[in-house]
């Protein structure tokens, strides 16, 4: 807590705090939680809208939101090629990425 208080005024303390926050023992549980939420969101979409024309775009939206989260790391799921993280946008080959206009 002292380091957090000093970090506002000290570049060295900010670097130390950032190093602590990005340590593997801190990020690993976060990434596990993110991967679990990612898979649960896909499963929920499959349950709620299995035959909807909006299912695939909603799956891609979930992937995009996970990807925009700092250091997102989730395994590829059972939902096909659109469910690969983290590299690249979740857009099928041959299709242009649509812009929603929403800032994330």
ABEGO torsion letter per residue (X at the ends): XAAAAAAAABAAAAAAAAAAAABAAAAAAAAAAAAAAAAAAAAAAAAABAABAAAAAAAAAAAAAAAABBGBBBBBBAAEAAABOABEBBBBBGBBBBBAGBBX
